[in-house]
Amino acid sequence: MSAPTNKTDAAILAAFGRWSVASALYGAAPVSICPKSAETPEEAAQTAIIDAAEAEVLAAVATTPLGVEIQLWMALCHIETDREAGNAIEIMDIDWFLLDEGRWDWNVRLILSAIRSLRAMREQGK
């Protein structure tokens, strides 16, 4: 058994916070209707924040179950890209996904299973 750690994955949590807010703001931003630009300036500003936060989480080595869970939520956002799933991911709402777990492909269900396991570990104080 390894010694307990005081590490909290603060950088991962902070990056997820920025990512979550930027994702929500992106979803509420005006949509580009210009054929020369895929994004409005408002969308582009949020995309920059999202990309930076994702890069930070990708580069991090999580040391807690919550840190790993956040990494899995970010992976999930690149698999399930519709707005409803995005809303659930932004707030880490596993219950929304589990309401109809059978509708998801195996890759999503495996990620959800890992998230459930990590949450159980946190509840047990591991």
The first five atom37 places (N, CA, C, CB, O) and aatype in JSON, in Angstrom:
{
  "aatype": [12, 15, 0, 14, 16, 2, 11, 16, 3, 0, 0, 9, 10, 0, 0, 13, 7, 1, 17, 15, 19, 0, 15, 0, 10, 18, 7, 0, 0, 14, 19, 15, 9, 4, 14, 11, 15, 0, 6, 16, 14, 6, 6, 0, 0, 5, 16, 0, 9, 9, 3, 0, 0, 6, 0, 6, 19, 10, 0, 0, 19, 0, 16, 16, 14, 10, 7, 19, 6, 9, 5, 10, 17, 12, 0, 10, 4, 8, 9, 6, 16, 3, 1, 6, 0, 7, 2, 0, 9, 6, 9, 12, 3, 9, 3, 17, 13, 10, 10, 3, 6, 7, 1, 17, 3, 17, 2, 19, 1, 10, 9, 10, 15, 0, 9, 1, 15, 10, 1, 0, 12, 1, 6, 5, 7, 11],
  "atom_mask": [
    [1, 1, 1, 1, 1],
    [1, 1, 1, 1, 1],
    [1, 1, 1, 1, 1],
    [1, 1, 1, 1, 1],
    [1, 1, 1, 1, 1],
    [1, 1, 1, 1, 1],
    [1, 1, 1, 1, 1],
    [1, 1, 1, 1, 1],
    [1, 1, 1, 1, 1],
    [1, 1, 1, 1, 1],
    [1, 1, 1, 1, 1],
    [1, 1, 1, 1, 1],
    [1, 1, 1, 1, 1],
    [1, 1, 1, 1, 1],
    [1, 1, 1, 1, 1],
    [1, 1, 1, 1, 1],
    [1, 1, 1, 0, 1],
    [1, 1, 1, 1, 1],
    [1, 1, 1, 1, 1],
    [1, 1, 1, 1, 1],
    [1, 1, 1, 1, 1],
    [1, 1, 1, 1, 1],
    [1, 1, 1, 1, 1],
    [1, 1, 1, 1, 1],
    [1, 1, 1, 1, 1],
    [1, 1, 1, 1, 1],
    [1, 1, 1, 0, 1],
    [1, 1, 1, 1, 1],
    [1, 1, 1, 1, 1],
    [1, 1, 1, 1, 1],
    [1, 1, 1, 1, 1],
    [1, 1, 1, 1, 1],
    [1, 1, 1, 1, 1],
    [1, 1, 1, 1, 1],
    [1, 1, 1, 1, 1],
    [1, 1, 1, 1, 1],
    [1, 1, 1, 1, 1],
    [1, 1, 1, 1, 1],
    [1, 1, 1, 1, 1],
    [1, 1, 1, 1, 1],
    [1, 1, 1, 1, 1],
    [1, 1, 1, 1, 1],
    [1, 1, 1, 1, 1],
    [1, 1, 1, 1, 1],
    [1, 1, 1, 1, 1],
    [1, 1, 1, 1, 1],
    [1, 1, 1, 1, 1],
    [1, 1, 1, 1, 1],
    [1, 1, 1, 1, 1],
    [1, 1, 1, 1, 1],
    [1, 1, 1, 1, 1],
    [1, 1, 1, 1, 1],
    [1, 1, 1, 1, 1],
    [1, 1, 1, 1, 1],
    [1, 1, 1, 1, 1],
    [1, 1, 1, 1, 1],
    [1, 1, 1, 1, 1],
    [1, 1, 1, 1, 1],
    [1, 1, 1, 1, 1],
    [1, 1, 1, 1, 1],
    [1, 1, 1, 1, 1],
    [1, 1, 1, 1, 1],
    [1, 1, 1, 1, 1],
    [1, 1, 1, 1, 1],
    [1, 1, 1, 1, 1],
    [1, 1, 1, 1, 1],
    [1, 1, 1, 0, 1],
    [1, 1, 1, 1, 1],
    [1, 1, 1, 1, 1],
    [1, 1, 1, 1, 1],
    [1, 1, 1, 1, 1],
    [1, 1, 1, 1, 1],
    [1, 1, 1, 1, 1],
    [1, 1, 1, 1, 1],
    [1, 1, 1, 1, 1],
    [1, 1, 1, 1, 1],
    [1, 1, 1, 1, 1],
    [1, 1, 1, 1, 1],
    [1, 1, 1, 1, 1],
    [1, 1, 1, 1, 1],
    [1, 1, 1, 1, 1],
    [1, 1, 1, 1, 1],
    [1, 1, 1, 1, 1],
    [1, 1, 1, 1, 1],
    [1, 1, 1, 1, 1],
    [1, 1, 1, 0, 1],
    [1, 1, 1, 1, 1],
    [1, 1, 1, 1, 1],
    [1, 1, 1, 1, 1],
    [1, 1, 1, 1, 1],
    [1, 1, 1, 1, 1],
    [1, 1, 1, 1, 1],
    [1, 1, 1, 1, 1],
    [1, 1, 1, 1, 1],
    [1, 1, 1, 1, 1],
    [1, 1, 1, 1, 1],
    [1, 1, 1, 1, 1],
    [1, 1, 1, 1, 1],
    [1, 1, 1, 1, 1],
    [1, 1, 1, 1, 1],
    [1, 1, 1, 1, 1],
    [1, 1, 1, 0, 1],
    [1, 1, 1, 1, 1],
    [1, 1, 1, 1, 1],
    [1, 1, 1, 1, 1],
    [1, 1, 1, 1, 1],
    [1, 1, 1, 1, 1],
    [1, 1, 1, 1, 1],
    [1, 1, 1, 1, 1],
    [1, 1, 1, 1, 1],
    [1, 1, 1, 1, 1],
    [1, 1, 1, 1, 1],
    [1, 1, 1, 1, 1],
    [1, 1, 1, 1, 1],
    [1, 1, 1, 1, 1],
    [1, 1, 1, 1, 1],
    [1, 1, 1, 1, 1],
    [1, 1, 1, 1, 1],
    [1, 1, 1, 1, 1],
    [1, 1, 1, 1, 1],
    [1, 1, 1, 1, 1],
    [1, 1, 1, 1, 1],
    [1, 1, 1, 1, 1],
    [1, 1, 1, 1, 1],
    [1, 1, 1, 0, 1],
    [1, 1, 1, 1, 1]
  ],
  "atom_positions": [
    [[0.85, -1.18, 0.0], [0.0, 0.0, 0.0], [0.89, 1.23, 0.0], [-0.97, 0.0, 1.22], [1.85, 1.31, 0.77]],
    [[0.58, 2.19, -0.86], [1.38, 3.41, -0.93], [0.9, 4.4, 0.12], [1.31, 4.03, -2.33], [-0.23, 4.35, 0.6]],
    [[1.8, 5.3, 0.46], [1.48, 6.32, 1.46], [0.46, 7.29, 0.91], [2.75, 7.08, 1.9], [0.46, 7.59, -0.29]],
    [[-0.43, 7.8, 1.77], [-1.39, 8.8, 1.3], [-0.68, 10.03, 0.77], [-2.37, 9.18, 2.42], [0.42, 10.37, 1.21]],
    [[-1.33, 10.69, -0.15], [-0.75, 11.89, -0.75], [-1.58, 13.11, -0.42], [-0.62, 11.73, -2.26], [-2.8, 13.01, -0.27]],
    [[-0.94, 14.25, -0.31], [-1.64, 15.5, -0.08], [-1.94, 16.22, -1.38], [-0.84, 16.39, 0.84], [-2.52, 17.31, -1.38]],
    [[-1.55, 15.63, -2.48], [-1.78, 16.26, -3.78], [-3.26, 16.3, -4.08], [-1.02, 15.52, -4.9], [-3.98, 15.35, -3.77]],
    [[-3.72, 17.37, -4.66], [-5.14, 17.54, -4.89], [-5.51, 17.71, -6.36], [-5.63, 18.71, -4.13], [-6.69, 17.9, -6.67]],
    [[-4.55, 17.65, -7.24], [-4.83, 17.88, -8.65], [-5.45, 19.25, -8.88], [-5.75, 16.8, -9.19], [-6.32, 19.42, -9.74]],
    [[-4.99, 20.23, -8.12], [-5.55, 21.59, -8.2], [-5.48, 22.15, -9.62], [-4.81, 22.52, -7.25], [-6.4, 22.83, -10.06]],
    [[-4.4, 21.87, -10.33], [-4.27, 22.4, -11.7], [-5.32, 21.78, -12.62], [-2.85, 22.13, -12.25], [-5.88, 22.47, -13.47]],
    [[-5.59, 20.49, -12.46], [-6.6, 19.82, -13.28], [-7.98, 20.38, -12.95], [-6.56, 18.29, -13.06], [-8.77, 20.66, -13.85]],
    [[-8.26, 20.53, -11.68], [-9.56, 21.07, -11.27], [-9.75, 22.49, -11.78], [-9.69, 21.04, -9.74], [-10.83, 22.83, -12.26]],
    [[-8.72, 23.31, -11.69], [-8.82, 24.69, -12.17], [-9.01, 24.72, -13.69], [-7.56, 25.5, -11.78], [-9.82, 25.5, -14.2]],
    [[-8.28, 23.88, -14.4], [-8.42, 23.82, -15.86], [-9.82, 23.35, -16.24], [-7.35, 22.88, -16.47], [-10.42, 23.87, -17.18]],
    [[-10.35, 22.37, -15.51], [-11.71, 21.91, -15.81], [-12.72, 23.02, -15.53], [-12.05, 20.66, -14.97], [-13.69, 23.17, -16.28]],
    [[-12.51, 23.77, -14.48], [-13.4, 24.9, -14.2], [-13.42, 25.9, -15.34], [0.0, 0.0, 0.0], [-14.48, 26.35, -15.76]],
    [[-12.23, 26.25, -15.83], [-12.16, 27.18, -16.97], [-12.81, 26.57, -18.21], [-10.7, 27.55, -17.28], [-13.54, 27.25, -18.93]],
    [[-12.54, 25.31, -18.43], [-13.09, 24.6, -19.58], [-14.61, 24.56, -19.52], [-12.53, 23.18, -19.66], [-15.29, 24.84, -20.51]],
    [[-15.14, 24.21, -18.36], [-16.59, 24.09, -18.19], [-17.3, 25.41, -18.44], [-16.9, 23.58, -16.78], [-18.32, 25.45, -19.14]],
    [[-16.78, 26.48, -17.88], [-17.38, 27.8, -18.08], [-17.28, 28.21, -19.56], [-16.69, 28.87, -17.18], [-18.26, 28.68, -20.14]],
    [[-16.11, 28.03, -20.14], [-15.92, 28.41, -21.54], [-16.82, 27.58, -22.46], [-14.46, 28.24, -21.96], [-17.33, 28.1, -23.45]],
    [[-17.0, 26.31, -22.15], [-17.89, 25.46, -22.96], [-19.32, 25.96, -22.9], [-17.82, 24.0, -22.48], [-20.01, 26.03, -23.92]],
    [[-19.76, 26.31, -21.7], [-21.12, 26.83, -21.55], [-21.28, 28.16, -22.29], [-21.47, 27.02, -20.05], [-22.29, 28.39, -22.95]],
    [[-20.28, 29.03, -22.18], [-20.34, 30.31, -22.87], [-20.28, 30.13, -24.39], [-19.19, 31.21, -22.42], [-20.94, 30.86, -25.13]],
    [[-19.5, 29.17, -24.84], [-19.44, 28.88, -26.27], [-20.83, 28.48, -26.78], [-18.41, 27.74, -26.56], [-21.27, 28.94, -27.83]],
    [[-21.51, 27.63, -26.01], [-22.84, 27.19, -26.4], [-23.86, 28.31, -26.45], [0.0, 0.0, 0.0], [-24.85, 28.22, -27.17]],
    [[-23.61, 29.37, -25.68], [-24.54, 30.51, -25.64], [-24.12, 31.65, -26.55], [-24.65, 31.02, -24.22], [-24.85, 32.63, -26.7]],
    [[-22.95, 31.54, -27.18], [-22.42, 32.62, -28.02], [-23.19, 32.7, -29.33], [-20.93, 32.41, -28.29], [-23.76, 31.71, -29.79]],
    [[-23.2, 33.89, -29.94], [-23.81, 34.02, -31.27], [-23.11, 33.09, -32.26], [-23.75, 35.49, -31.76], [-21.89, 32.92, -32.21]],
    [[-23.87, 32.52, -33.15], [-23.34, 31.57, -34.14], [-22.94, 32.34, -35.4], [-24.39, 30.47, -34.47], [-23.64, 33.26, -35.82]],
    [[-21.84, 31.94, -35.98], [-21.35, 32.59, -37.19], [-22.24, 32.24, -38.38], [-19.89, 32.18, -37.47], [-22.56, 31.07, -38.62]],
    [[-22.61, 33.26, -39.12], [-23.35, 33.03, -40.38], [-22.5, 33.47, -41.57], [-24.69, 33.79, -40.37], [-22.96, 33.44, -42.71]],
    [[-21.28, 33.86, -41.28], [-20.36, 34.31, -42.32], [-19.7, 33.1, -42.97], [-19.3, 35.28, -41.74], [-19.1, 32.29, -42.26]],
    [[-19.78, 32.96, -44.28], [-19.16, 31.81, -44.93], [-17.63, 31.83, -44.85], [-19.58, 31.75, -46.38], [-16.99, 30.8, -45.06]],
    [[-17.04, 32.99, -44.56], [-15.58, 33.08, -44.48], [-15.05, 32.76, -43.09], [-15.13, 34.48, -44.89], [-13.84, 32.59, -42.92]],
    [[-15.92, 32.67, -42.09], [-15.48, 32.44, -40.72], [-16.36, 31.38, -40.07], [-15.51, 33.74, -39.9], [-17.58, 31.51, -40.03]],
    [[-15.72, 30.33, -39.57], [-16.48, 29.26, -38.93], [-16.97, 29.66, -37.55], [-15.64, 28.0, -38.83], [-17.95, 29.11, -37.04]],
    [[-16.29, 30.62, -36.93], [-16.65, 31.04, -35.58], [-16.79, 32.55, -35.51], [-15.61, 30.55, -34.58], [-16.14, 33.29, -36.24]],
    [[-17.66, 32.98, -34.6], [-17.74, 34.4, -34.29], [-16.57, 34.74, -33.38], [-19.13, 34.76, -33.62], [-15.95, 33.83, -32.83]],
    [[-16.24, 36.01, -33.2], [-15.18, 36.36, -32.25], [-15.47, 35.85, -30.84], [-14.99, 37.89, -32.22], [-14.56, 35.45, -30.12]],
    [[-16.75, 35.86, -30.44], [-17.12, 35.35, -29.11], [-16.84, 33.85, -29.0], [-18.61, 35.63, -28.82], [-16.33, 33.37, -27.98]],
    [[-17.18, 33.11, -30.05], [-16.9, 31.67, -30.06], [-15.4, 31.42, -30.06], [-17.56, 30.99, -31.28], [-14.91, 30.54, -29.34]],
    [[-14.67, 32.17, -30.87], [-13.22, 31.98, -30.95], [-12.54, 32.23, -29.62], [-12.63, 32.9, -32.02], [-11.6, 31.52, -29.26]],
    [[-13.0, 33.23, -28.88], [-12.42, 33.51, -27.57], [-12.62, 32.33, -26.62], [-13.04, 34.8, -26.96], [-11.72, 31.97, -25.87]],
    [[-13.81, 31.73, -26.66], [-14.07, 30.59, -25.78], [-13.31, 29.35, -26.25], [-15.58, 30.3, -25.72], [-12.85, 28.55, -25.44]],
    [[-13.18, 29.18, -27.56], [-12.42, 28.05, -28.09], [-10.96, 28.11, -27.62], [-12.48, 28.04, -29.63], [-10.38, 27.08, -27.29]],
    [[-10.38, 29.3, -27.58], [-9.0, 29.44, -27.11], [-8.88, 28.98, -25.65], [-8.53, 30.91, -27.24], [-7.92, 28.31, -25.29]],
    [[-9.85, 29.35, -24.83], [-9.83, 28.94, -23.42], [-10.01, 27.42, -23.31], [-10.95, 29.66, -22.61], [-9.31, 26.76, -22.55]],
    [[-10.95, 26.89, -24.08], [-11.21, 25.44, -24.08], [-9.95, 24.68, -24.49], [-12.38, 25.1, -25.03], [-9.55, 23.73, -23.82]],
    [[-9.34, 25.09, -25.59], [-8.15, 24.4, -26.09], [-7.01, 24.44, -25.07], [-7.69, 25.03, -27.41], [-6.33, 23.43, -24.87]],
    [[-6.79, 25.59, -24.44], [-5.72, 25.71, -23.45], [-5.99, 24.82, -22.24], [-5.55, 27.17, -23.0], [-5.08, 24.16, -21.74]],
    [[-7.24, 24.79, -21.79], [-7.59, 23.96, -20.63], [-7.43, 22.48, -20.97], [-9.03, 24.25, -20.17], [-6.93, 21.71, -20.15]],
    [[-7.86, 22.08, -22.15], [-7.71, 20.68, -22.55], [-6.25, 20.28, -22.66], [-8.41, 20.44, -23.88], [-5.88, 19.17, -22.27]],
    [[-5.43, 21.17, -23.18], [-3.99, 20.87, -23.27], [-3.38, 20.71, -21.88], [-3.27, 21.99, -24.05], [-2.54, 19.84, -21.67]],
    [[-3.81, 21.55, -20.94], [-3.29, 21.46, -19.58], [-3.71, 20.13, -18.93], [-3.8, 22.64, -18.73], [-2.89, 19.48, -18.27]],
    [[-4.95, 19.73, -19.11], [-5.42, 18.48, -18.52], [-4.75, 17.29, -19.21], [-6.97, 18.36, -18.65], [-4.4, 16.31, -18.55]],
    [[-4.56, 17.38, -20.5], [-3.89, 16.3, -21.24], [-2.46, 16.11, -20.75], [-3.89, 16.61, -22.74], [-2.0, 14.97, -20.62]],
    [[-1.76, 17.19, -20.48], [-0.36, 17.11, -20.06], [-0.21, 16.68, -18.61], [0.31, 18.44, -20.27], [0.86, 16.21, -18.22]],
    [[-1.25, 16.83, -17.82], [-1.16, 16.54, -16.38], [-1.17, 15.03, -16.11], [-2.32, 17.2, -15.64], [-1.75, 14.25, -16.86]],
    [[-0.51, 14.68, -15.03], [-0.59, 13.32, -14.51], [-1.41, 13.41, -13.23], [0.85, 12.68, -14.25], [-0.95, 13.95, -12.22]],
    [[-2.62, 12.88, -13.28], [-3.52, 12.98, -12.13], [-2.97, 12.14, -10.97], [-4.94, 12.51, -12.51], [-2.35, 11.1, -11.17]],
    [[-3.22, 12.63, -9.76], [-2.79, 11.92, -8.56], [-3.96, 11.56, -7.65], [-1.78, 12.75, -7.79], [-3.77, 10.97, -6.58]],
    [[-5.17, 11.91, -8.06], [-6.36, 11.61, -7.26], [-7.44, 11.04, -8.17], [-6.87, 12.89, -6.53], [-7.41, 11.24, -9.38]],
    [[-8.4, 10.32, -7.57], [-9.53, 9.84, -8.39], [-10.28, 10.97, -9.08], [-10.49, 9.05, -7.52], [-10.72, 10.81, -10.22]],
    [[-10.44, 12.11, -8.41], [-11.14, 13.23, -9.04], [-10.38, 13.75, -10.26], [-11.36, 14.36, -8.03], [-10.99, 14.09, -11.27]],
    [[-9.07, 13.82, -10.16], [-8.27, 14.26, -11.3], [-8.43, 13.34, -12.5], [0.0, 0.0, 0.0], [-8.56, 13.8, -13.63]],
    [[-8.42, 12.04, -12.24], [-8.61, 11.06, -13.32], [-10.03, 11.19, -13.88], [-8.35, 9.61, -12.8], [-10.24, 11.12, -15.09]],
    [[-11.01, 11.37, -12.99], [-12.39, 11.51, -13.45], [-12.53, 12.69, -14.41], [-13.33, 11.69, -12.25], [-13.19, 12.59, -15.44]],
    [[-11.91, 13.8, -14.06], [-11.97, 14.98, -14.93], [-11.36, 14.66, -16.3], [-11.25, 16.18, -14.28], [-11.89, 15.07, -17.33]],
    [[-10.24, 13.95, -16.3], [-9.64, 13.59, -17.58], [-10.6, 12.73, -18.41], [-8.31, 12.83, -17.35], [-10.66, 12.87, -19.63]],
    [[-11.33, 11.85, -17.75], [-12.3, 11.02, -18.47], [-13.47, 11.84, -18.99], [-12.81, 9.91, -17.56], [-13.95, 11.6, -20.1]],
    [[-13.94, 12.81, -18.21], [-15.02, 13.68, -18.69], [-14.58, 14.44, -19.94], [-15.46, 14.67, -17.6], [-15.35, 14.6, -20.89]],
    [[-13.34, 14.91, -19.93], [-12.85, 15.64, -21.11], [-12.73, 14.72, -22.31], [-11.49, 16.29, -20.82], [-13.0, 15.14, -23.44]],
    [[-12.33, 13.48, -22.08], [-12.29, 12.52, -23.19], [-13.7, 12.3, -23.73], [-11.67, 11.17, -22.73], [-13.9, 12.23, -24.94]],
    [[-14.65, 12.19, -22.83], [-16.04, 11.96, -23.21], [-16.59, 13.1, -24.07], [-16.9, 11.77, -21.97], [-17.4, 12.87, -24.97]],
    [[-16.15, 14.32, -23.79], [-16.67, 15.45, -24.57], [-16.24, 15.39, -26.03], [-16.2, 16.77, -23.96], [-16.86, 16.02, -26.88]],
    [[-15.19, 14.63, -26.32], [-14.75, 14.5, -27.71], [-15.39, 13.3, -28.39], [-13.24, 14.38, -27.76], [-15.22, 13.09, -29.59]],
    [[-16.14, 12.51, -27.63], [-16.86, 11.38, -28.2], [-18.32, 11.75, -28.4], [-16.74, 10.13, -27.28], [-18.89, 11.53, -29.47]],
    [[-18.92, 12.32, -27.37], [-20.32, 12.73, -27.43], [-20.36, 14.25, -27.58], [-21.11, 12.27, -26.14], [-20.07, 14.98, -26.63]],
    [[-20.72, 14.71, -28.75], [-20.59, 16.13, -29.05], [-21.91, 16.87, -29.15], [-19.85, 16.3, -30.33], [-21.92, 18.07, -29.45]],
    [[-23.04, 16.19, -28.91], [-24.29, 16.94, -28.99], [-24.45, 17.83, -27.75], [-25.5, 15.98, -29.12], [-23.8, 17.6, -26.73]],
    [[-25.29, 18.83, -27.86], [-25.43, 19.86, -26.81], [-25.91, 19.28, -25.48], [-26.39, 20.93, -27.27], [-25.4, 19.68, -24.43]],
    [[-26.87, 18.36, -25.5], [-27.36, 17.79, -24.25], [-26.26, 17.05, -23.51], [-28.53, 16.84, -24.51], [-26.09, 17.22, -22.31]],
    [[-25.51, 16.22, -24.23], [-24.4, 15.51, -23.61], [-23.36, 16.51, -23.11], [-23.75, 14.51, -24.6], [-22.81, 16.36, -22.02]],
    [[-23.1, 17.54, -23.91], [-22.14, 18.57, -23.5], [-22.54, 19.25, -22.21], [0.0, 0.0, 0.0], [-21.7, 19.5, -21.35]],
    [[-23.83, 19.54, -22.08], [-24.31, 20.15, -20.84], [-24.06, 19.24, -19.65], [-25.81, 20.48, -20.95], [-23.64, 19.71, -18.59]],
    [[-24.32, 17.95, -19.81], [-24.09, 17.0, -18.72], [-22.61, 16.88, -18.4], [-24.66, 15.63, -19.08], [-22.23, 16.78, -17.23]],
    [[-21.78, 16.88, -19.42], [-20.33, 16.77, -19.21], [-19.8, 17.99, -18.47], [-19.61, 16.6, -20.55], [-18.96, 17.87, -17.58]],
    [[-20.28, 19.17, -18.84], [-19.81, 20.41, -18.2], [-20.01, 20.4, -16.69], [-20.53, 21.6, -18.79], [-19.25, 21.03, -15.96]],
    [[-21.03, 19.68, -16.23], [-21.28, 19.63, -14.78], [-21.03, 18.23, -14.21], [-22.72, 20.06, -14.47], [-21.42, 17.94, -13.08]],
    [[-20.38, 17.38, -14.99], [-20.02, 16.02, -14.58], [-21.24, 15.25, -14.05], [-18.92, 16.06, -13.51], [-21.18, 14.63, -12.99]],
    [[-22.33, 15.31, -14.81], [-23.6, 14.71, -14.41], [-23.7, 13.28, -14.93], [-24.78, 15.54, -14.91], [-24.28, 13.04, -15.99]],
    [[-23.14, 12.35, -14.19], [-23.18, 10.95, -14.62], [-24.62, 10.42, -14.62], [-22.3, 10.09, -13.7], [-24.95, 9.55, -15.42]],
    [[-25.45, 10.92, -13.73], [-26.84, 10.44, -13.68], [-27.56, 10.67, -15.0], [-27.59, 11.13, -12.55], [-28.37, 9.83, -15.41]],
    [[-27.28, 11.79, -15.67], [-27.92, 12.05, -16.96], [-27.56, 10.95, -17.95], [-27.49, 13.44, -17.51], [-28.42, 10.46, -18.68]],
    [[-26.29, 10.56, -17.97], [-25.85, 9.51, -18.89], [-26.44, 8.16, -18.52], [-24.32, 9.42, -18.91], [-26.74, 7.35, -19.39]],
    [[-26.62, 7.91, -17.22], [-27.08, 6.61, -16.77], [-28.6, 6.44, -16.86], [-26.63, 6.37, -15.36], [-29.11, 5.34, -16.68]],
    [[-29.33, 7.53, -17.14], [-30.77, 7.42, -17.3], [-31.14, 6.43, -18.39], [-31.38, 8.78, -17.61], [-32.15, 5.73, -18.3]],
    [[-30.31, 6.37, -19.42], [-30.53, 5.45, -20.54], [-29.17, 4.94, -21.0], [-31.32, 6.14, -21.71], [-28.75, 5.18, -22.13]],
    [[-28.5, 4.25, -20.11], [-27.12, 3.83, -20.37], [-26.99, 2.98, -21.64], [-26.58, 3.06, -19.18], [-25.97, 3.02, -22.32]],
    [[-28.03, 2.2, -21.94], [-27.97, 1.32, -23.1], [-27.9, 2.04, -24.44], [0.0, 0.0, 0.0], [-27.58, 1.43, -25.45]],
    [[-28.21, 3.32, -24.45], [-28.19, 4.05, -25.73], [-26.77, 4.41, -26.18], [-29.02, 5.33, -25.61], [-26.54, 4.76, -27.33]],
    [[-25.82, 4.31, -25.25], [-24.45, 4.72, -25.56], [-23.64, 3.56, -26.12], [-23.77, 5.27, -24.32], [-23.86, 2.41, -25.76]],
    [[-22.7, 3.89, -26.99], [-21.77, 2.89, -27.51], [-20.86, 2.41, -26.37], [-20.93, 3.47, -28.69], [-20.79, 3.03, -25.31]],
    [[-20.17, 1.31, -26.62], [-19.33, 0.7, -25.58], [-18.24, 1.64, -25.09], [-18.71, -0.57, -26.11], [-17.92, 1.65, -23.9]],
    [[-17.66, 2.43, -25.98], [-16.59, 3.33, -25.53], [-17.11, 4.3, -24.47], [-15.99, 4.1, -26.72], [-16.42, 4.56, -23.48]],
    [[-18.3, 4.83, -24.66], [-18.89, 5.75, -23.68], [-19.24, 5.0, -22.41], [-20.15, 6.44, -24.27], [-19.0, 5.48, -21.31]],
    [[-19.81, 3.82, -22.56], [-20.2, 3.03, -21.38], [-18.99, 2.63, -20.56], [-20.99, 1.78, -21.8], [-19.07, 2.57, -19.33]],
    [[-17.88, 2.36, -21.2], [-16.66, 2.02, -20.46], [-16.13, 3.24, -19.71], [-15.58, 1.49, -21.42], [-15.66, 3.1, -18.57]],
    [[-16.19, 4.4, -20.31], [-15.78, 5.62, -19.61], [-16.69, 5.87, -18.42], [-15.79, 6.85, -20.57], [-16.22, 6.2, -17.33]],
    [[-18.0, 5.71, -18.6], [-18.94, 5.89, -17.5], [-18.67, 4.9, -16.37], [-20.38, 5.74, -18.0], [-18.76, 5.25, -15.2]],
    [[-18.33, 3.68, -16.73], [-18.0, 2.67, -15.73], [-16.77, 3.08, -14.93], [-17.77, 1.3, -16.4], [-16.73, 2.93, -13.71]],
    [[-15.77, 3.6, -15.62], [-14.56, 4.06, -14.93], [-14.88, 5.24, -14.0], [-13.48, 4.47, -15.95], [-14.35, 5.32, -12.9]],
    [[-15.74, 6.14, -14.44], [-16.13, 7.28, -13.61], [-16.87, 6.79, -12.36], [-17.02, 8.26, -14.41], [-16.62, 7.29, -11.27]],
    [[-17.76, 5.82, -12.53], [-18.46, 5.25, -11.36], [-17.45, 4.64, -10.39], [-19.48, 4.17, -11.81], [-17.57, 4.82, -9.18]],
    [[-16.47, 3.93, -10.91], [-15.46, 3.32, -10.05], [-14.65, 4.38, -9.3], [-14.52, 2.45, -10.89], [-14.4, 4.24, -8.11]],
    [[-14.27, 5.42, -10.0], [-13.5, 6.5, -9.35], [-14.32, 7.18, -8.26], [-13.05, 7.53, -10.38], [-13.8, 7.52, -7.2]],
    [[-15.6, 7.38, -8.52], [-16.46, 8.0, -7.5], [-16.59, 7.08, -6.29], [-17.86, 8.31, -8.09], [-16.61, 7.55, -5.15]],
    [[-16.69, 5.79, -6.52], [-16.74, 4.84, -5.4], [-15.46, 4.91, -4.58], [-16.97, 3.41, -5.92], [-15.5, 4.87, -3.36]],
    [[-14.32, 5.0, -5.26], [-13.03, 5.13, -4.55], [-13.02, 6.4, -3.69], [-11.85, 5.16, -5.56], [-12.57, 6.36, -2.54]],
    [[-13.5, 7.49, -4.23], [-13.53, 8.75, -3.47], [-14.42, 8.61, -2.24], [-14.03, 9.92, -4.35], [-14.07, 9.09, -1.16]],
    [[-15.56, 7.95, -2.41], [-16.47, 7.76, -1.28], [-15.84, 6.89, -0.2], [-17.79, 7.13, -1.75], [-16.12, 7.05, 0.99]],
    [[-14.98, 5.97, -0.61], [-14.31, 5.08, 0.34], [-13.04, 5.71, 0.89], [-13.98, 3.74, -0.32], [-12.34, 5.11, 1.71]],
    [[-12.74, 6.92, 0.45], [-11.56, 7.62, 0.95], [-10.25, 7.14, 0.37], [0.0, 0.0, 0.0], [-9.2, 7.3, 1.0]],
    [[-10.29, 6.56, -0.8], [-9.04, 6.07, -1.43], [-8.44, 7.11, -2.32], [-9.29, 4.81, -2.23], [-7.4, 6.88, -2.92]]
  ]
}
